[in-house]
């Protein structure tokens, strides 16, 4: 049993009252991509109550206020940030960092607020938000306070939040036209990778193209995200010349105090800070800050863009309402078990839908991919009670009766099925890409399956099958 009670709330006040009542025994769950792993591994001891806030109205908005501040509500996911025209215009480094998080299935669930709260120095979105001079609003049942993000962290995976507080807003000043910024991440692979180091650089220019202000923040090189104060001070008043860029990058490397671990040695991290800051400043100097982020990322998020398809009329407590009412593969079901499980295990053990596979149970392999209200998600990182009043599609529901989905047929035609264990997840990701993109090129096919590992290592035929299905007239 991963938890004892699961509350789905319909108002912020209800969530705050439950936090006040249960305090350290309770955890708020939105994306849950970190929390469920911690509960599974017994890292979060003493937690028995989960408070699901994903059905709260108005909590997944990105807005620009009349004072020029951007606000990100607590349920905004990384995909929603990556796909936001407002964020791209006024905070491009944050959009880039959000797109670097995990894979599409993770980004459809994981929230930026959760990324901040987890407080790992390798978490991607903290670095650009620190460079953007962000602040967070924390609310309890009795009070509200605003904390600069620079004062939010007290160490590795530690922050100033109290047990009865909920993060309700992330805000920062929109970047002016005179500012340019970029986020660059160094990982061991291009997707599903924790940062070895990451850097956000924002430079504001005077009319004569000298620098009025520079902000250089660095992740995974200290217990918390840090500024390179020496590099920032050095750049002020100067033009971005090759010599200036080289000196600033050296100052940034000197500011880092990294450790060595399985992802990289301390010396390597220090060297890569210098290289990455130099590359960031060169990109800004050339006006080429888009990086490798595409104009239209593959989201796999369905028509609701990762939001719930429906709201609940009243609070729902699994202890008092044992029935999970759900539509699965087009059939309405009422299930009176499995409230304490993940969606993956509930589908397999309680409903007998064994096509969805458990490969890693920590959101790394994608074998458990299903569609939740139209969005592709890792079912191992979704609580089963979250299925109440939703629509779910598993690989068993991909075909239309006896007629296979075009992607299933293409997998057979191109011999893309190897051992077969990863195939259900690949099909679910690929089919959602076809629905979203229509005709897709090889790059889009690759992006669609960045969250799906094939342990037989044969991606060539898989990609050929996907391209064939997505481009039947080619």
TORKOL-4160 file (C-alpha; in steps of 0.2 Angstrom, whole numbers, padded with zeros to 4 digits, m for minus):
474
<pt num="1" X="0000" Y="0000" Z="0000"/>
<pt num="2" X="0008" Y="0016" Z="m0006"/>
<pt num="3" X="m0004" Y="0028" Z="0004"/>
<pt num="4" X="m0020" Y="0026" Z="0015"/>
<pt num="5" X="m0031" Y="0040" Z="0010"/>
<pt num="6" X="m0033" Y="0049" Z="m0007"/>
<pt num="7" X="m0042" Y="0065" Z="m0007"/>
<pt num="8" X="m0047" Y="0074" Z="m0024"/>
<pt num="9" X="m0052" Y="0091" Z="m0020"/>
<pt num="10" X="m0062" Y="0104" Z="m0030"/>
<pt num="11" X="m0057" Y="0120" Z="m0021"/>
<pt num="12" X="m0040" Y="0127" Z="m0015"/>
<pt num="13" X="m0048" Y="0130" Z="0002"/>
<pt num="14" X="m0051" Y="0111" Z="0004"/>
<pt num="15" X="m0033" Y="0107" Z="0000"/>
<pt num="16" X="m0027" Y="0120" Z="0012"/>
<pt num="17" X="m0038" Y="0113" Z="0026"/>
<pt num="18" X="m0032" Y="0096" Z="0023"/>
<pt num="19" X="m0014" Y="0101" Z="0024"/>
<pt num="20" X="m0018" Y="0110" Z="0040"/>
<pt num="21" X="m0026" Y="0095" Z="0047"/>
<pt num="22" X="m0013" Y="0081" Z="0042"/>
<pt num="23" X="0003" Y="0092" Z="0040"/>
<pt num="24" X="0018" Y="0081" Z="0038"/>
<pt num="25" X="0007" Y="0065" Z="0035"/>
<pt num="26" X="0000" Y="0073" Z="0019"/>
<pt num="27" X="0007" Y="0077" Z="0002"/>
<pt num="28" X="0000" Y="0087" Z="m0012"/>
<pt num="29" X="0000" Y="0078" Z="m0028"/>
<pt num="30" X="m0002" Y="0086" Z="m0045"/>
<pt num="31" X="0011" Y="0078" Z="m0058"/>
<pt num="32" X="0017" Y="0066" Z="m0045"/>
<pt num="33" X="0032" Y="0061" Z="m0055"/>
<pt num="34" X="0044" Y="0062" Z="m0041"/>
<pt num="35" X="0032" Y="0059" Z="m0026"/>
<pt num="36" X="0026" Y="0042" Z="m0032"/>
<pt num="37" X="0044" Y="0035" Z="m0035"/>
<pt num="38" X="0048" Y="0042" Z="m0017"/>
<pt num="39" X="0033" Y="0033" Z="m0010"/>
<pt num="40" X="0037" Y="0017" Z="m0019"/>
<pt num="41" X="0055" Y="0017" Z="m0013"/>
<pt num="42" X="0050" Y="0021" Z="0005"/>
<pt num="43" X="0060" Y="0038" Z="0004"/>
<pt num="44" X="0044" Y="0048" Z="0010"/>
<pt num="45" X="0041" Y="0039" Z="0026"/>
<pt num="46" X="0026" Y="0044" Z="0037"/>
<pt num="47" X="0016" Y="0050" Z="0022"/>
<pt num="48" X="m0001" Y="0042" Z="0022"/>
<pt num="49" X="m0013" Y="0055" Z="0014"/>
<pt num="50" X="m0012" Y="0062" Z="m0004"/>
<pt num="51" X="m0021" Y="0077" Z="m0009"/>
<pt num="52" X="m0025" Y="0078" Z="m0027"/>
<pt num="53" X="m0026" Y="0096" Z="m0034"/>
<pt num="54" X="m0027" Y="0092" Z="m0052"/>
<pt num="55" X="m0046" Y="0095" Z="m0054"/>
<pt num="56" X="m0045" Y="0113" Z="m0047"/>
<pt num="57" X="m0051" Y="0126" Z="m0059"/>
<pt num="58" X="m0040" Y="0140" Z="m0065"/>
<pt num="59" X="m0024" Y="0133" Z="m0058"/>
<pt num="60" X="m0016" Y="0128" Z="m0075"/>
<pt num="61" X="m0015" Y="0146" Z="m0082"/>
<pt num="62" X="0000" Y="0156" Z="m0089"/>
<pt num="63" X="m0004" Y="0174" Z="m0089"/>
<pt num="64" X="0004" Y="0191" Z="m0091"/>
<pt num="65" X="m0002" Y="0205" Z="m0079"/>
<pt num="66" X="m0004" Y="0223" Z="m0081"/>
<pt num="67" X="0013" Y="0226" Z="m0072"/>
<pt num="68" X="0022" Y="0216" Z="m0085"/>
<pt num="69" X="0024" Y="0201" Z="m0074"/>
<pt num="70" X="0022" Y="0183" Z="m0080"/>
<pt num="71" X="0012" Y="0171" Z="m0068"/>
<pt num="72" X="0013" Y="0152" Z="m0069"/>
<pt num="73" X="m0001" Y="0143" Z="m0059"/>
<pt num="74" X="0003" Y="0128" Z="m0049"/>
<pt num="75" X="m0004" Y="0115" Z="m0061"/>
<pt num="76" X="0005" Y="0121" Z="m0076"/>
<pt num="77" X="0015" Y="0107" Z="m0084"/>
<pt num="78" X="0032" Y="0107" Z="m0093"/>
<pt num="79" X="0023" Y="0104" Z="m0109"/>
<pt num="80" X="0011" Y="0118" Z="m0107"/>
<pt num="81" X="0026" Y="0130" Z="m0103"/>
<pt num="82" X="0036" Y="0123" Z="m0118"/>
<pt num="83" X="0021" Y="0126" Z="m0129"/>
<pt num="84" X="0016" Y="0143" Z="m0123"/>
<pt num="85" X="0019" Y="0157" Z="m0135"/>
<pt num="86" X="0019" Y="0169" Z="m0120"/>
<pt num="87" X="0033" Y="0160" Z="m0112"/>
<pt num="88" X="0043" Y="0159" Z="m0128"/>
<pt num="89" X="0041" Y="0178" Z="m0131"/>
<pt num="90" X="0045" Y="0184" Z="m0113"/>
<pt num="91" X="0055" Y="0169" Z="m0105"/>
<pt num="92" X="0063" Y="0158" Z="m0119"/>
<pt num="93" X="0076" Y="0150" Z="m0107"/>
<pt num="94" X="0061" Y="0143" Z="m0096"/>
<pt num="95" X="0053" Y="0136" Z="m0112"/>
<pt num="96" X="0069" Y="0128" Z="m0117"/>
<pt num="97" X="0072" Y="0121" Z="m0100"/>
<pt num="98" X="0054" Y="0114" Z="m0099"/>
<pt num="99" X="0056" Y="0105" Z="m0115"/>
<pt num="100" X="0072" Y="0097" Z="m0109"/>
<pt num="101" X="0063" Y="0089" Z="m0094"/>
<pt num="102" X="0060" Y="0070" Z="m0096"/>
<pt num="103" X="0050" Y="0065" Z="m0111"/>
<pt num="104" X="0033" Y="0070" Z="m0118"/>
<pt num="105" X="0024" Y="0058" Z="m0106"/>
<pt num="106" X="0033" Y="0065" Z="m0091"/>
<pt num="107" X="0030" Y="0083" Z="m0097"/>
<pt num="108" X="0012" Y="0080" Z="m0099"/>
<pt num="109" X="0010" Y="0076" Z="m0080"/>
<pt num="110" X="0025" Y="0085" Z="m0071"/>
<pt num="111" X="0022" Y="0103" Z="m0066"/>
<pt num="112" X="0035" Y="0117" Z="m0065"/>
<pt num="113" X="0029" Y="0120" Z="m0047"/>
<pt num="114" X="0033" Y="0102" Z="m0042"/>
<pt num="115" X="0050" Y="0104" Z="m0051"/>
<pt num="116" X="0054" Y="0119" Z="m0040"/>
<pt num="117" X="0048" Y="0111" Z="m0024"/>
<pt num="118" X="0058" Y="0095" Z="m0026"/>
<pt num="119" X="0073" Y="0107" Z="m0024"/>
<pt num="120" X="0086" Y="0096" Z="m0033"/>
<pt num="121" X="0101" Y="0107" Z="m0040"/>
<pt num="122" X="0099" Y="0097" Z="m0056"/>
<pt num="123" X="0081" Y="0101" Z="m0059"/>
<pt num="124" X="0081" Y="0110" Z="m0075"/>
<pt num="125" X="0067" Y="0124" Z="m0073"/>
<pt num="126" X="0075" Y="0131" Z="m0057"/>
<pt num="127" X="0090" Y="0138" Z="m0066"/>
<pt num="128" X="0081" Y="0149" Z="m0079"/>
<pt num="129" X="0068" Y="0155" Z="m0066"/>
<pt num="130" X="0082" Y="0160" Z="m0054"/>
<pt num="131" X="0090" Y="0170" Z="m0069"/>
<pt num="132" X="0073" Y="0178" Z="m0072"/>
<pt num="133" X="0072" Y="0184" Z="m0054"/>
<pt num="134" X="0057" Y="0173" Z="m0050"/>
<pt num="135" X="0047" Y="0173" Z="m0034"/>
<pt num="136" X="0034" Y="0160" Z="m0027"/>
<pt num="137" X="0018" Y="0163" Z="m0017"/>
<pt num="138" X="0015" Y="0150" Z="m0003"/>
<pt num="139" X="m0002" Y="0149" Z="0005"/>
<pt num="140" X="m0008" Y="0140" Z="0021"/>
<pt num="141" X="m0026" Y="0140" Z="0028"/>
<pt num="142" X="m0022" Y="0155" Z="0038"/>
<pt num="143" X="m0008" Y="0165" Z="0029"/>
<pt num="144" X="0000" Y="0169" Z="0012"/>
<pt num="145" X="0018" Y="0174" Z="0009"/>
<pt num="146" X="0029" Y="0178" Z="m0006"/>
<pt num="147" X="0047" Y="0172" Z="m0006"/>
<pt num="148" X="0060" Y="0176" Z="m0019"/>
<pt num="149" X="0066" Y="0160" Z="m0027"/>
<pt num="150" X="0084" Y="0165" Z="m0022"/>
<pt num="151" X="0079" Y="0163" Z="m0004"/>
<pt num="152" X="0068" Y="0148" Z="m0007"/>
<pt num="153" X="0081" Y="0135" Z="m0005"/>
<pt num="154" X="0091" Y="0130" Z="0010"/>
<pt num="155" X="0101" Y="0115" Z="0003"/>
<pt num="156" X="0100" Y="0099" Z="m0008"/>
<pt num="157" X="0081" Y="0095" Z="m0009"/>
<pt num="158" X="0077" Y="0107" Z="0005"/>
<pt num="159" X="0066" Y="0123" Z="0004"/>
<pt num="160" X="0058" Y="0135" Z="0016"/>
<pt num="161" X="0040" Y="0128" Z="0014"/>
<pt num="162" X="0030" Y="0123" Z="0029"/>
<pt num="163" X="0020" Y="0107" Z="0031"/>
<pt num="164" X="0004" Y="0116" Z="0029"/>
<pt num="165" X="0009" Y="0127" Z="0014"/>
<pt num="166" X="0005" Y="0125" Z="m0005"/>
<pt num="167" X="0014" Y="0134" Z="m0019"/>
<pt num="168" X="0000" Y="0144" Z="m0028"/>
<pt num="169" X="0010" Y="0155" Z="m0040"/>
<pt num="170" X="0027" Y="0157" Z="m0049"/>
<pt num="171" X="0030" Y="0175" Z="m0055"/>
<pt num="172" X="0044" Y="0185" Z="m0063"/>
<pt num="173" X="0046" Y="0201" Z="m0074"/>
<pt num="174" X="0044" Y="0198" Z="m0092"/>
<pt num="175" X="0060" Y="0200" Z="m0102"/>
<pt num="176" X="0060" Y="0217" Z="m0111"/>
<pt num="177" X="0065" Y="0218" Z="m0130"/>
<pt num="178" X="0082" Y="0223" Z="m0125"/>
<pt num="179" X="0086" Y="0206" Z="m0117"/>
<pt num="180" X="0091" Y="0190" Z="m0124"/>
<pt num="181" X="0092" Y="0173" Z="m0115"/>
<pt num="182" X="0096" Y="0155" Z="m0118"/>
<pt num="183" X="0096" Y="0139" Z="m0108"/>
<pt num="184" X="0108" Y="0125" Z="m0111"/>
<pt num="185" X="0109" Y="0108" Z="m0103"/>
<pt num="186" X="0123" Y="0095" Z="m0104"/>
<pt num="187" X="0116" Y="0077" Z="m0101"/>
<pt num="188" X="0122" Y="0060" Z="m0104"/>
<pt num="189" X="0110" Y="0058" Z="m0118"/>
<pt num="190" X="0098" Y="0070" Z="m0127"/>
<pt num="191" X="0082" Y="0065" Z="m0118"/>
<pt num="192" X="0076" Y="0057" Z="m0102"/>
<pt num="193" X="0093" Y="0063" Z="m0094"/>
<pt num="194" X="0097" Y="0072" Z="m0077"/>
<pt num="195" X="0108" Y="0087" Z="m0080"/>
<pt num="196" X="0126" Y="0085" Z="m0078"/>
<pt num="197" X="0126" Y="0103" Z="m0078"/>
<pt num="198" X="0114" Y="0116" Z="m0085"/>
<pt num="199" X="0116" Y="0135" Z="m0088"/>
<pt num="200" X="0104" Y="0150" Z="m0090"/>
<pt num="201" X="0111" Y="0166" Z="m0097"/>
<pt num="202" X="0101" Y="0182" Z="m0099"/>
<pt num="203" X="0109" Y="0198" Z="m0105"/>
<pt num="204" X="0101" Y="0215" Z="m0106"/>
<pt num="205" X="0108" Y="0227" Z="m0118"/>
<pt num="206" X="0110" Y="0246" Z="m0119"/>
<pt num="207" X="0105" Y="0255" Z="m0135"/>
<pt num="208" X="0124" Y="0256" Z="m0139"/>
<pt num="209" X="0124" Y="0236" Z="m0137"/>
<pt num="210" X="0135" Y="0237" Z="m0121"/>
<pt num="211" X="0128" Y="0226" Z="m0107"/>
<pt num="212" X="0117" Y="0234" Z="m0094"/>
<pt num="213" X="0114" Y="0218" Z="m0084"/>
<pt num="214" X="0119" Y="0200" Z="m0085"/>
<pt num="215" X="0112" Y="0185" Z="m0076"/>
<pt num="216" X="0121" Y="0169" Z="m0076"/>
<pt num="217" X="0114" Y="0154" Z="m0066"/>
<pt num="218" X="0121" Y="0137" Z="m0065"/>
<pt num="219" X="0113" Y="0120" Z="m0060"/>
<pt num="220" X="0121" Y="0104" Z="m0053"/>
<pt num="221" X="0137" Y="0113" Z="m0048"/>
<pt num="222" X="0133" Y="0117" Z="m0030"/>
<pt num="223" X="0120" Y="0112" Z="m0017"/>
<pt num="224" X="0108" Y="0124" Z="m0024"/>
<pt num="225" X="0107" Y="0134" Z="m0041"/>
<pt num="226" X="0120" Y="0148" Z="m0040"/>
<pt num="227" X="0123" Y="0164" Z="m0049"/>
<pt num="228" X="0141" Y="0168" Z="m0056"/>
<pt num="229" X="0142" Y="0185" Z="m0048"/>
<pt num="230" X="0159" Y="0188" Z="m0054"/>
<pt num="231" X="0155" Y="0184" Z="m0072"/>
<pt num="232" X="0139" Y="0195" Z="m0071"/>
<pt num="233" X="0149" Y="0210" Z="m0063"/>
<pt num="234" X="0163" Y="0208" Z="m0076"/>
<pt num="235" X="0151" Y="0209" Z="m0091"/>
<pt num="236" X="0142" Y="0225" Z="m0085"/>
<pt num="237" X="0146" Y="0239" Z="m0097"/>
<pt num="238" X="0155" Y="0229" Z="m0109"/>
<pt num="239" X="0151" Y="0223" Z="m0127"/>
<pt num="240" X="0150" Y="0205" Z="m0131"/>
<pt num="241" X="0167" Y="0202" Z="m0140"/>
<pt num="242" X="0176" Y="0186" Z="m0141"/>
<pt num="243" X="0188" Y="0191" Z="m0127"/>
<pt num="244" X="0174" Y="0197" Z="m0116"/>
<pt num="245" X="0165" Y="0180" Z="m0119"/>
<pt num="246" X="0180" Y="0170" Z="m0115"/>
<pt num="247" X="0184" Y="0180" Z="m0099"/>
<pt num="248" X="0166" Y="0179" Z="m0093"/>
<pt num="249" X="0166" Y="0160" Z="m0096"/>
<pt num="250" X="0181" Y="0158" Z="m0085"/>
<pt num="251" X="0174" Y="0168" Z="m0071"/>
<pt num="252" X="0158" Y="0157" Z="m0072"/>
<pt num="253" X="0169" Y="0141" Z="m0071"/>
<pt num="254" X="0178" Y="0148" Z="m0055"/>
<pt num="255" X="0161" Y="0151" Z="m0047"/>
<pt num="256" X="0156" Y="0132" Z="m0048"/>
<pt num="257" X="0159" Y="0121" Z="m0033"/>
<pt num="258" X="0153" Y="0104" Z="m0041"/>
<pt num="259" X="0155" Y="0087" Z="m0034"/>
<pt num="260" X="0159" Y="0071" Z="m0044"/>
<pt num="261" X="0146" Y="0057" Z="m0046"/>
<pt num="262" X="0141" Y="0044" Z="m0058"/>
<pt num="263" X="0136" Y="0057" Z="m0071"/>
<pt num="264" X="0152" Y="0066" Z="m0071"/>
<pt num="265" X="0168" Y="0071" Z="m0061"/>
<pt num="266" X="0170" Y="0088" Z="m0053"/>
<pt num="267" X="0183" Y="0093" Z="m0065"/>
<pt num="268" X="0172" Y="0088" Z="m0080"/>
<pt num="269" X="0158" Y="0099" Z="m0073"/>
<pt num="270" X="0169" Y="0114" Z="m0070"/>
<pt num="271" X="0176" Y="0112" Z="m0088"/>
<pt num="272" X="0158" Y="0111" Z="m0095"/>
<pt num="273" X="0152" Y="0126" Z="m0086"/>
<pt num="274" X="0166" Y="0136" Z="m0095"/>
<pt num="275" X="0162" Y="0128" Z="m0112"/>
<pt num="276" X="0143" Y="0130" Z="m0110"/>
<pt num="277" X="0143" Y="0148" Z="m0103"/>
<pt num="278" X="0154" Y="0153" Z="m0118"/>
<pt num="279" X="0142" Y="0144" Z="m0130"/>
<pt num="280" X="0127" Y="0153" Z="m0122"/>
<pt num="281" X="0135" Y="0170" Z="m0124"/>
<pt num="282" X="0141" Y="0167" Z="m0142"/>
<pt num="283" X="0123" Y="0162" Z="m0146"/>
<pt num="284" X="0116" Y="0178" Z="m0138"/>
<pt num="285" X="0130" Y="0188" Z="m0147"/>
<pt num="286" X="0124" Y="0180" Z="m0164"/>
<pt num="287" X="0106" Y="0182" Z="m0160"/>
<pt num="288" X="0104" Y="0163" Z="m0162"/>
<pt num="289" X="0096" Y="0159" Z="m0145"/>
<pt num="290" X="0083" Y="0146" Z="m0151"/>
<pt num="291" X="0095" Y="0132" Z="m0149"/>
<pt num="292" X="0089" Y="0115" Z="m0154"/>
<pt num="293" X="0071" Y="0117" Z="m0148"/>
<pt num="294" X="0059" Y="0116" Z="m0162"/>
<pt num="295" X="0046" Y="0128" Z="m0166"/>
<pt num="296" X="0032" Y="0115" Z="m0164"/>
<pt num="297" X="0038" Y="0102" Z="m0151"/>
<pt num="298" X="0029" Y="0085" Z="m0151"/>
<pt num="299" X="0018" Y="0085" Z="m0136"/>
<pt num="300" X="0007" Y="0069" Z="m0136"/>
<pt num="301" X="m0005" Y="0079" Z="m0126"/>
<pt num="302" X="m0022" Y="0077" Z="m0135"/>
<pt num="303" X="m0036" Y="0090" Z="m0138"/>
<pt num="304" X="m0036" Y="0095" Z="m0119"/>
<pt num="305" X="m0017" Y="0099" Z="m0119"/>
<pt num="306" X="m0014" Y="0089" Z="m0104"/>
<pt num="307" X="m0029" Y="0096" Z="m0094"/>
<pt num="308" X="m0043" Y="0086" Z="m0086"/>
<pt num="309" X="m0057" Y="0083" Z="m0098"/>
<pt num="310" X="m0070" Y="0085" Z="m0084"/>
<pt num="311" X="m0071" Y="0093" Z="m0066"/>
<pt num="312" X="m0078" Y="0084" Z="m0051"/>
<pt num="313" X="m0094" Y="0092" Z="m0043"/>
<pt num="314" X="m0088" Y="0089" Z="m0026"/>
<pt num="315" X="m0073" Y="0083" Z="m0016"/>
<pt num="316" X="m0069" Y="0064" Z="m0018"/>
<pt num="317" X="m0061" Y="0053" Z="m0004"/>
<pt num="318" X="m0056" Y="0036" Z="m0009"/>
<pt num="319" X="m0060" Y="0030" Z="0009"/>
<pt num="320" X="m0079" Y="0035" Z="0008"/>
<pt num="321" X="m0082" Y="0032" Z="m0011"/>
<pt num="322" X="m0074" Y="0016" Z="m0015"/>
<pt num="323" X="m0080" Y="0015" Z="m0033"/>
<pt num="324" X="m0068" Y="0022" Z="m0047"/>
<pt num="325" X="m0079" Y="0027" Z="m0061"/>
<pt num="326" X="m0070" Y="0027" Z="m0078"/>
<pt num="327" X="m0071" Y="0024" Z="m0096"/>
<pt num="328" X="m0058" Y="0012" Z="m0103"/>
<pt num="329" X="m0056" Y="0008" Z="m0121"/>
<pt num="330" X="m0074" Y="0015" Z="m0124"/>
<pt num="331" X="m0082" Y="0005" Z="m0110"/>
<pt num="332" X="m0089" Y="0013" Z="m0094"/>
<pt num="333" X="m0083" Y="0003" Z="m0079"/>
<pt num="334" X="m0085" Y="0005" Z="m0060"/>
<pt num="335" X="m0071" Y="m0003" Z="m0050"/>
<pt num="336" X="m0071" Y="m0005" Z="m0031"/>
<pt num="337" X="m0053" Y="m0009" Z="m0029"/>
<pt num="338" X="m0035" Y="m0003" Z="m0031"/>
<pt num="339" X="m0036" Y="0014" Z="m0023"/>
<pt num="340" X="m0019" Y="0012" Z="m0016"/>
<pt num="341" X="m0010" Y="0007" Z="m0032"/>
<pt num="342" X="m0003" Y="0016" Z="m0047"/>
<pt num="343" X="m0013" Y="0016" Z="m0063"/>
<pt num="344" X="m0001" Y="0004" Z="m0071"/>
<pt num="345" X="m0004" Y="m0010" Z="m0057"/>
<pt num="346" X="m0022" Y="m0006" Z="m0056"/>
<pt num="347" X="m0025" Y="m0009" Z="m0075"/>
<pt num="348" X="m0015" Y="m0025" Z="m0075"/>
<pt num="349" X="m0020" Y="m0032" Z="m0058"/>
<pt num="350" X="m0038" Y="m0026" Z="m0056"/>
<pt num="351" X="m0044" Y="m0025" Z="m0074"/>
<pt num="352" X="m0033" Y="m0038" Z="m0082"/>
<pt num="353" X="m0027" Y="m0026" Z="m0095"/>
<pt num="354" X="m0009" Y="m0034" Z="m0096"/>
<pt num="355" X="m0004" Y="m0026" Z="m0113"/>
<pt num="356" X="0002" Y="m0011" Z="m0103"/>
<pt num="357" X="0019" Y="m0017" Z="m0097"/>
<pt num="358" X="0030" Y="m0013" Z="m0082"/>
<pt num="359" X="0047" Y="m0011" Z="m0087"/>
<pt num="360" X="0055" Y="0001" Z="m0074"/>
<pt num="361" X="0041" Y="0008" Z="m0063"/>
<pt num="362" X="0049" Y="0025" Z="m0062"/>
<pt num="363" X="0045" Y="0033" Z="m0079"/>
<pt num="364" X="0061" Y="0029" Z="m0088"/>
<pt num="365" X="0056" Y="0016" Z="m0101"/>
<pt num="366" X="0039" Y="0021" Z="m0107"/>
<pt num="367" X="0032" Y="0003" Z="m0108"/>
<pt num="368" X="0017" Y="0008" Z="m0098"/>
<pt num="369" X="0012" Y="0022" Z="m0109"/>
<pt num="370" X="m0007" Y="0025" Z="m0109"/>
<pt num="371" X="m0019" Y="0039" Z="m0114"/>
<pt num="372" X="m0027" Y="0048" Z="m0100"/>
<pt num="373" X="m0040" Y="0061" Z="m0106"/>
<pt num="374" X="m0031" Y="0060" Z="m0122"/>
<pt num="375" X="m0013" Y="0064" Z="m0116"/>
<pt num="376" X="0000" Y="0051" Z="m0116"/>
<pt num="377" X="0007" Y="0047" Z="m0099"/>
<pt num="378" X="0017" Y="0035" Z="m0090"/>
<pt num="379" X="0004" Y="0025" Z="m0080"/>
<pt num="380" X="0017" Y="0019" Z="m0067"/>
<pt num="381" X="0018" Y="0038" Z="m0061"/>
<pt num="382" X="m0001" Y="0041" Z="m0060"/>
<pt num="383" X="m0011" Y="0036" Z="m0045"/>
<pt num="384" X="m0025" Y="0024" Z="m0049"/>
<pt num="385" X="m0038" Y="0036" Z="m0040"/>
<pt num="386" X="m0034" Y="0049" Z="m0053"/>
<pt num="387" X="m0043" Y="0038" Z="m0066"/>
<pt num="388" X="m0060" Y="0043" Z="m0057"/>
<pt num="389" X="m0071" Y="0051" Z="m0070"/>
<pt num="390" X="m0058" Y="0051" Z="m0084"/>
<pt num="391" X="m0056" Y="0042" Z="m0101"/>
<pt num="392" X="m0042" Y="0030" Z="m0103"/>
<pt num="393" X="m0035" Y="0021" Z="m0118"/>
<pt num="394" X="m0023" Y="0007" Z="m0117"/>
<pt num="395" X="m0015" Y="m0003" Z="m0131"/>
<pt num="396" X="m0030" Y="m0015" Z="m0131"/>
<pt num="397" X="m0041" Y="m0001" Z="m0137"/>
<pt num="398" X="m0030" Y="0005" Z="m0151"/>
<pt num="399" X="m0037" Y="m0006" Z="m0164"/>
<pt num="400" X="m0055" Y="m0003" Z="m0171"/>
<pt num="401" X="m0063" Y="m0020" Z="m0168"/>
<pt num="402" X="m0054" Y="m0032" Z="m0179"/>
<pt num="403" X="m0046" Y="m0018" Z="m0189"/>
<pt num="404" X="m0028" Y="m0014" Z="m0183"/>
<pt num="405" X="m0023" Y="0004" Z="m0181"/>
<pt num="406" X="m0012" Y="0009" Z="m0196"/>
<pt num="407" X="0003" Y="0010" Z="m0184"/>
<pt num="408" X="0001" Y="m0008" Z="m0178"/>
<pt num="409" X="0000" Y="m0014" Z="m0196"/>
<pt num="410" X="0016" Y="m0004" Z="m0201"/>
<pt num="411" X="0025" Y="m0012" Z="m0186"/>
<pt num="412" X="0020" Y="m0029" Z="m0193"/>
<pt num="413" X="0025" Y="m0024" Z="m0211"/>
<pt num="414" X="0042" Y="m0017" Z="m0206"/>
<pt num="415" X="0046" Y="m0031" Z="m0194"/>
<pt num="416" X="0047" Y="m0017" Z="m0180"/>
<pt num="417" X="0042" Y="m0030" Z="m0166"/>
<pt num="418" X="0057" Y="m0038" Z="m0158"/>
<pt num="419" X="0055" Y="m0045" Z="m0141"/>
<pt num="420" X="0039" Y="m0036" Z="m0140"/>
<pt num="421" X="0040" Y="m0030" Z="m0122"/>
<pt num="422" X="0042" Y="m0011" Z="m0127"/>
<pt num="423" X="0030" Y="m0012" Z="m0142"/>
<pt num="424" X="0014" Y="m0007" Z="m0133"/>
<pt num="425" X="0022" Y="0009" Z="m0126"/>
<pt num="426" X="0029" Y="0013" Z="m0143"/>
<pt num="427" X="0012" Y="0010" Z="m0151"/>
<pt num="428" X="0004" Y="0022" Z="m0139"/>
<pt num="429" X="0016" Y="0036" Z="m0141"/>
<pt num="430" X="0017" Y="0034" Z="m0160"/>
<pt num="431" X="m0002" Y="0033" Z="m0163"/>
<pt num="432" X="m0004" Y="0049" Z="m0152"/>
<pt num="433" X="0010" Y="0058" Z="m0163"/>
<pt num="434" X="0000" Y="0053" Z="m0179"/>
<pt num="435" X="m0016" Y="0060" Z="m0171"/>
<pt num="436" X="m0007" Y="0076" Z="m0166"/>
<pt num="437" X="0005" Y="0079" Z="m0181"/>
<pt num="438" X="m0003" Y="0071" Z="m0196"/>
<pt num="439" X="0011" Y="0068" Z="m0208"/>
<pt num="440" X="0027" Y="0067" Z="m0198"/>
<pt num="441" X="0045" Y="0068" Z="m0202"/>
<pt num="442" X="0059" Y="0057" Z="m0195"/>
<pt num="443" X="0063" Y="0071" Z="m0182"/>
<pt num="444" X="0045" Y="0071" Z="m0175"/>
<pt num="445" X="0045" Y="0052" Z="m0175"/>
<pt num="446" X="0061" Y="0052" Z="m0164"/>
<pt num="447" X="0054" Y="0065" Z="m0153"/>
<pt num="448" X="0038" Y="0055" Z="m0150"/>
<pt num="449" X="0047" Y="0040" Z="m0143"/>
<pt num="450" X="0061" Y="0049" Z="m0133"/>
<pt num="451" X="0052" Y="0042" Z="m0118"/>
<pt num="452" X="0051" Y="0024" Z="m0125"/>
<pt num="453" X="0066" Y="0013" Z="m0123"/>
<pt num="454" X="0069" Y="m0002" Z="m0134"/>
<pt num="455" X="0081" Y="m0014" Z="m0125"/>
<pt num="456" X="0084" Y="m0024" Z="m0141"/>
<pt num="457" X="0091" Y="m0007" Z="m0147"/>
<pt num="458" X="0083" Y="m0009" Z="m0164"/>
<pt num="459" X="0075" Y="0008" Z="m0167"/>
<pt num="460" X="0078" Y="0009" Z="m0186"/>
<pt num="461" X="0063" Y="m0002" Z="m0191"/>
<pt num="462" X="0053" Y="0006" Z="m0177"/>
<pt num="463" X="0056" Y="0023" Z="m0185"/>
<pt num="464" X="0053" Y="0016" Z="m0202"/>
<pt num="465" X="0036" Y="0009" Z="m0197"/>
<pt num="466" X="0031" Y="0026" Z="m0189"/>
<pt num="467" X="0036" Y="0036" Z="m0204"/>
<pt num="468" X="0027" Y="0024" Z="m0216"/>
<pt num="469" X="0011" Y="0024" Z="m0205"/>
<pt num="470" X="0012" Y="0043" Z="m0204"/>
<pt num="471" X="0015" Y="0046" Z="m0222"/>
<pt num="472" X="0005" Y="0032" Z="m0231"/>
<pt num="473" X="0006" Y="0041" Z="m0248"/>
<pt num="474" X="0025" Y="0043" Z="m0248"/>
